[in-house]
Amino acid sequence: MFLNAISYYIPEERITNSYFTNISGKPEDWYYQRTGIVSRSRAKEHETIDYMSIQAVKNAIKSLPYNIEDIDLIIFASYTPNDTVGTTAHVIQREFQIPKAKVFYLSSACSSAINALEVIKSFFETGIASKALLICADHNSAYSNDNDIQAGHLWGDAATALFFSKEQFSKKEAKLIDILSQGMGHIGHGPQAVNLHPANGGISMPYGKDVFTFACTYIAKFTNDILEKNGYSIPNLSYFISHQANMRIVSHVCKELEIPEDKTLSNLQELGNTGCGSSFLVMAQNIDKFKKDDLICVSTFGGGYSVGSCLFSIVEN
């Protein structure tokens, strides 16, 4: 399974810590010390999740080595859809006229993209599909509450589009080596730790310490597990990309695993937590720096809970 093209759309507006200081009275440094975030991407009224996703796909098409009409699987991964009937996946199918694709929406909080990769891999292995488009997008500001002192300051908005095929098409692509994932709803506060009730307060995180503890534990564990399963160790890693939820989590994981700072990629400081596509957004922003034989690990932890890691290698023909 090969990543043929990847791109993104990020709204231009940034919401800085001073904005939240004016709301809460907390100093700007209070937000930075807790999260490592300086600003967040914020979608404007016209930048709906459909709009951001369409723009991300358009940006990725520029480097796509085949016609988008050849896609036979479209998955939209998100936990902040604007419509659960006419989903963004179906909007994409219509916008780009992809008539033969199987189309659906998948959600598993911030690990949605990892689970979507597992579905694509399974469809490829069983011959159900051979070319897939994965759209990972979250419009967090549509559901977040800026007055929520616990979590209102965390969220950013963005979309990432990834095109996959069963066979390699271009001279240089990223090959998916392996994926590991697991539902973790049985640990800690599980489904109560992070909530999104659209008609009753939007996104909330009543058990932030619980989220922090288990995210640190399981991102580190699954990173180690997937490396060991495939005969690698931390020194073999070229780059590590964690879910962009909180810089304290990223730093804790990297310290525990002894991953050097120059091997860690992040956009959290500028964009905030952009949701289930955050780690692949980092990958998309850095795709040009990857070179042949680079080994890249992406690891996530989602509210609910769920956890997942995947390994890519850069291959050239």
C-alpha positions as a printed NumPy array, in Angstrom:
array([[  0.   ,   0.   ,   0.   ],
       [  1.52 ,   3.269,  -1.186],
       [  0.865,   6.923,  -0.419],
       [  0.748,   8.543,  -3.87 ],
       [ -0.105,  12.137,  -2.956],
       [ -0.783,  14.152,   0.179],
       [ -1.757,  17.767,   0.807],
       [ -3.795,  19.962,   3.125],
       [ -5.802,  23.094,   3.713],
       [ -5.239,  25.31 ,   6.743],
       [ -7.313,  28.448,   7.393],
       [ -5.242,  31.64 ,   7.479],
       [ -6.709,  33.085,  10.683],
       [ -4.787,  32.495,  13.934],
       [ -6.217,  32.819,  17.436],
       [ -3.417,  33.682,  19.869],
       [ -3.16 ,  33.148,  23.61 ],
       [ -3.888,  36.831,  24.176],
       [ -7.432,  36.227,  22.904],
       [ -8.038,  33.695,  25.665],
       [ -6.314,  35.926,  28.218],
       [ -8.919,  38.593,  27.447],
       [-11.658,  36.044,  28.122],
       [-10.338,  34.315,  31.238],
       [ -7.858,  36.725,  32.776],
       [ -5.242,  33.97 ,  32.788],
       [ -1.802,  35.136,  31.578],
       [ -0.731,  34.141,  28.062],
       [  2.091,  32.044,  29.477],
       [ -0.44 ,  29.979,  31.444],
       [ -1.804,  28.607,  28.182],
       [  1.632,  28.023,  26.7  ],
       [  2.97 ,  26.225,  29.766],
       [ -0.052,  23.893,  29.833],
       [ -0.144,  23.091,  26.125],
       [  2.844,  24.413,  24.164],
       [  0.338,  26.259,  21.957],
       [  0.916,  29.872,  20.905],
       [ -1.86 ,  30.171,  18.305],
       [ -4.609,  28.1  ,  16.691],
       [ -5.916,  27.947,  13.125],
       [ -9.515,  29.181,  13.033],
       [-11.895,  28.665,  10.135],
       [-13.97 ,  31.621,   8.971],
       [-17.672,  31.313,   8.174],
       [-17.156,  30.166,   4.572],
       [-14.446,  27.656,   5.588],
       [-16.775,  24.788,   6.402],
       [-15.438,  21.264,   6.788],
       [-16.635,  20.549,   3.235],
       [-14.812,  23.612,   1.919],
       [-11.554,  22.776,   3.718],
       [-11.726,  19.17 ,   2.515],
       [-12.365,  20.153,  -1.105],
       [ -9.393,  22.531,  -1.024],
       [ -7.146,  19.841,   0.483],
       [ -8.123,  17.398,  -2.277],
       [ -7.514,  20.038,  -4.969],
       [ -4.047,  20.687,  -3.557],
       [ -3.219,  16.966,  -3.527],
       [ -4.463,  16.365,  -7.089],
       [ -1.583,  18.479,  -8.379],
       [  0.814,  15.603,  -7.696],
       [ -1.556,  12.665,  -8.244],
       [ -0.084,  10.171, -10.772],
       [ -3.496,   8.996, -12.063],
       [ -6.944,  10.434, -12.723],
       [ -9.038,  11.086,  -9.627],
       [-11.949,   9.375, -11.407],
       [-10.053,   6.093, -10.944],
       [-10.562,   6.2  ,  -7.167],
       [-12.742,   3.305,  -5.985],
       [-12.831,   4.08 ,  -2.243],
       [-13.441,   7.377,  -0.418],
       [-13.306,   7.615,   3.372],
       [-13.962,  10.746,   5.387],
       [-12.395,  10.566,   8.869],
       [-13.57 ,  13.126,  11.415],
       [-15.288,  13.636,  14.766],
       [-16.738,  17.072,  13.855],
       [-18.909,  16.467,  10.764],
       [-21.312,  19.177,   9.708],
       [-23.708,  16.561,   8.357],
       [-24.   ,  12.884,   9.265],
       [-26.297,  12.052,   6.317],
       [-24.871,  13.91 ,   3.334],
       [-21.328,  13.437,   4.567],
       [-18.182,  15.208,   3.402],
       [-17.146,  11.958,   1.699],
       [-20.229,  12.155,  -0.516],
       [-19.637,  15.864,  -1.127],
       [-16.126,  14.993,  -2.351],
       [-17.464,  12.246,  -4.622],
       [-19.883,  14.703,  -6.201],
       [-17.438,  17.626,  -6.398],
       [-14.768,  15.617,  -8.216],
       [-17.09 ,  13.257, -10.119],
       [-15.788,   9.929,  -8.804],
       [-18.685,   7.656,  -9.834],
       [-17.34 ,   4.165,  -9.042],
       [-16.155,   4.704,  -5.473],
       [-17.455,   3.124,  -2.296],
       [-18.023,   6.068,   0.048],
       [-18.434,   6.353,   3.801],
       [-17.672,   8.256,   6.999],
       [-15.56 ,   6.852,   9.85 ],
       [-15.053,   8.199,  13.357],
       [-12.911,   7.096,  16.261],
       [-12.027,  10.489,  17.76 ],
       [ -8.416,  11.524,  17.136],
       [ -7.367,   8.059,  15.977],
       [ -9.928,   8.101,  13.135],
       [ -7.255,   8.461,  10.456],
       [ -5.318,   5.437,  11.726],
       [ -8.464,   3.302,  11.712],
       [ -9.288,   4.555,   8.221],
       [ -5.838,   3.396,   7.059],
       [ -6.629,  -0.061,   8.434],
       [ -9.857,  -0.144,   6.427],
       [ -8.074,   0.931,   3.244],
       [ -5.371,  -1.693,   3.779],
       [ -8.03 ,  -4.376,   4.288],
       [ -9.939,  -3.303,   1.158],
       [ -6.737,  -3.474,  -0.861],
       [ -5.72 ,  -6.877,   0.497],
       [ -9.128,  -8.406,  -0.217],
       [ -9.412,  -6.913,  -3.702],
       [-12.422,  -4.732,  -2.883],
       [-10.547,  -1.583,  -3.912],
       [ -7.198,  -0.59 ,  -5.397],
       [ -7.129,   3.234,  -5.166],
       [ -8.39 ,   5.215,  -2.192],
       [ -8.856,   8.789,  -1.075],
       [ -8.75 ,   9.506,   2.654],
       [ -9.908,  12.916,   3.849],
       [ -9.065,  13.721,   7.47 ],
       [-10.631,  16.957,   8.661],
       [-11.955,  18.562,  11.798],
       [-13.772,  21.851,  12.208],
       [-13.221,  22.052,  15.944],
       [-14.211,  25.697,  16.275],
       [-17.747,  24.807,  15.119],
       [-18.159,  22.833,  18.34 ],
       [-15.648,  24.26 ,  20.823],
       [-16.424,  26.818,  23.518],
       [-13.832,  29.568,  23.921],
       [-15.103,  30.184,  27.452],
       [-14.3  ,  26.61 ,  28.53 ],
       [-11.208,  27.092,  30.701],
       [-10.338,  23.391,  30.6  ],
       [-10.265,  22.761,  26.864],
       [-11.608,  25.732,  24.896],
       [ -8.102,  26.976,  24.098],
       [ -6.841,  23.736,  22.524],
       [ -8.528,  23.536,  19.159],
       [ -7.524,  24.327,  15.592],
       [ -9.189,  23.711,  12.218],
       [ -7.677,  22.013,   9.143],
       [ -8.095,  19.297,   6.504],
       [ -5.667,  16.776,   5.026],
       [ -6.15 ,  14.647,   1.892],
       [ -4.206,  11.432,   1.231],
       [ -4.325,   9.282,  -1.913],
       [ -3.355,   5.604,  -1.633],
       [ -2.966,   2.767,  -4.108],
       [ -2.314,  -0.941,  -3.844],
       [  0.652,  -0.672,  -6.232],
       [  3.351,   1.966,  -6.548],
       [  2.731,   4.581,  -9.272],
       [  5.402,   7.266,  -8.906],
       [  9.176,   7.111,  -8.661],
       [  9.078,   8.313,  -5.031],
       [  6.25 ,   7.366,  -2.671],
       [  5.686,   6.422,   0.964],
       [  5.061,   2.72 ,   1.533],
       [  2.88 ,   1.719,   4.471],
       [  4.79 ,  -0.959,   6.358],
       [  2.339,  -1.723,   9.164],
       [ -0.492,  -0.415,  11.363],
       [ -1.433,  -1.219,  14.951],
       [ -4.554,   0.017,  16.706],
       [ -6.753,  -0.811,  19.655],
       [ -9.913,   0.496,  21.258],
       [ -9.252,   1.59 ,  24.839],
       [-12.725,   2.457,  26.07 ],
       [-12.274,   0.102,  29.013],
       [ -9.434,   2.063,  30.679],
       [ -9.559,   5.141,  32.906],
       [-12.555,   7.375,  32.303],
       [-12.772,   6.126,  28.697],
       [-15.814,   7.541,  26.862],
       [-16.458,  10.087,  29.619],
       [-13.005,  11.713,  29.333],
       [-13.686,  13.731,  26.164],
       [-17.177,  14.506,  24.887],
       [-18.854,  16.244,  21.988],
       [-22.553,  16.92 ,  22.496],
       [-23.547,  19.376,  19.721],
       [-26.727,  20.542,  21.442],
       [-25.301,  20.541,  24.943],
       [-22.023,  22.406,  25.307],
       [-20.007,  21.159,  22.33 ],
       [-16.513,  19.724,  22.898],
       [-15.52 ,  19.223,  26.527],
       [-12.712,  17.457,  28.345],
       [-13.768,  16.943,  31.961],
       [-10.935,  14.493,  32.714],
       [ -7.905,  16.119,  31.127],
       [ -5.403,  14.565,  33.538],
       [ -6.754,  11.112,  32.697],
       [ -6.357,  11.838,  28.974],
       [ -2.81 ,  13.095,  29.506],
       [ -1.74 ,  10.047,  31.53 ],
       [ -3.072,   7.428,  29.134],
       [ -2.042,   9.319,  25.993],
       [  1.559,   9.448,  27.217],
       [  1.503,   5.779,  28.195],
       [ -0.066,   4.309,  25.085],
       [  1.479,   6.522,  22.398],
       [  4.881,   5.454,  23.745],
       [  3.847,   1.802,  24.027],
       [  2.382,   1.509,  20.53 ],
       [  5.342,   3.331,  19.   ],
       [  7.675,   0.807,  20.6  ],
       [  5.401,  -2.105,  19.716],
       [  5.123,  -1.341,  16.013],
       [  8.88 ,  -0.786,  15.709],
       [  9.716,  -4.039,  17.478],
       [  7.111,  -5.988,  15.519],
       [  8.792,  -4.947,  12.277],
       [ 12.379,  -5.451,  13.386],
       [ 13.23 ,  -1.824,  14.118],
       [ 14.214,   0.201,  17.17 ],
       [ 14.11 ,   3.908,  18.046],
       [ 17.549,   4.649,  16.481],
       [ 16.191,   3.394,  13.13 ],
       [ 13.522,   6.122,  13.088],
       [ 14.095,   9.033,  10.73 ],
       [ 11.07 ,  10.975,  11.986],
       [  8.441,  10.632,  14.706],
       [  5.058,  12.356,  14.408],
       [  2.731,  12.267,  17.396],
       [ -0.896,  13.302,  17.5  ],
       [ -0.797,  17.073,  17.985],
       [ -2.873,  17.372,  21.149],
       [ -0.512,  18.881,  23.721],
       [  3.208,  19.56 ,  23.549],
       [  3.637,  18.202,  27.062],
       [  2.387,  14.823,  25.792],
       [  4.726,  14.934,  22.793],
       [  7.694,  15.908,  24.983],
       [  6.904,  13.234,  27.566],
       [  6.683,  10.496,  24.924],
       [  9.892,  11.586,  23.214],
       [ 11.734,  11.733,  26.527],
       [ 10.523,   8.274,  27.536],
       [ 11.449,   6.75 ,  24.173],
       [ 14.66 ,   8.798,  23.884],
       [ 13.665,  10.214,  20.51 ],
       [ 15.954,  13.156,  19.622],
       [ 14.332,  16.548,  19.131],
       [ 15.573,  16.756,  15.53 ],
       [ 13.597,  13.601,  14.689],
       [ 10.32 ,  14.975,  16.049],
       [  7.996,  16.89 ,  13.714],
       [  5.206,  19.135,  15.   ],
       [  2.892,  22.027,  14.094],
       [  1.075,  22.265,  17.418],
       [  2.621,  25.541,  18.514],
       [  1.116,  27.43 ,  15.571],
       [ -2.063,  25.467,  14.749],
       [ -3.286,  23.937,  18.018],
       [ -4.976,  20.539,  18.114],
       [ -6.361,  20.138,  14.589],
       [ -8.002,  16.812,  15.398],
       [ -7.83 ,  13.4  ,  13.803],
       [ -5.794,  14.6  ,  10.84 ],
       [ -3.233,  16.504,  12.894],
       [ -0.375,  14.013,  12.612],
       [ -0.931,  13.489,   8.874],
       [ -1.139,  17.251,   8.469],
       [  2.39 ,  17.392,   9.932],
       [  3.426,  14.673,   7.482],
       [  1.93 ,  16.609,   4.569],
       [  3.686,  19.827,   5.596],
       [  7.039,  18.021,   5.689],
       [  6.657,  15.596,   2.778],
       [  9.317,  17.323,   0.666],
       [ 12.042,  16.792,   3.258],
       [ 11.642,  12.998,   3.338],
       [ 14.222,  11.056,   1.355],
       [ 14.735,   7.477,   0.207],
       [ 14.713,   4.862,   3.004],
       [ 13.482,   7.308,   5.65 ],
       [ 11.432,   5.523,   8.314],
       [  8.494,   7.534,   9.683],
       [  6.288,   6.593,  12.619],
       [  2.913,   8.251,  13.212],
       [  1.265,   7.601,  16.601],
       [ -2.09 ,   8.799,  17.92 ],
       [ -4.368,   8.652,  20.927],
       [ -8.04 ,   9.505,  20.714],
       [-10.712,  10.418,  23.221],
       [-13.017,   7.548,  23.839],
       [-10.337,   6.041,  24.206],
       [ -8.423,   4.582,  21.247],
       [ -4.786,   4.322,  20.202],
       [ -2.87 ,   3.581,  17.02 ],
       [  0.499,   3.735,  15.279],
       [  1.677,   3.233,  11.71 ],
       [  5.024,   2.985,   9.954],
       [  5.956,   4.392,   6.548],
       [  9.159,   4.058,   4.556],
       [ 10.114,   6.278,   1.631],
       [ 10.738,   4.195,  -1.475],
       [ 12.107,   5.105,  -4.896],
       [ 12.119,   3.138,  -8.144]])
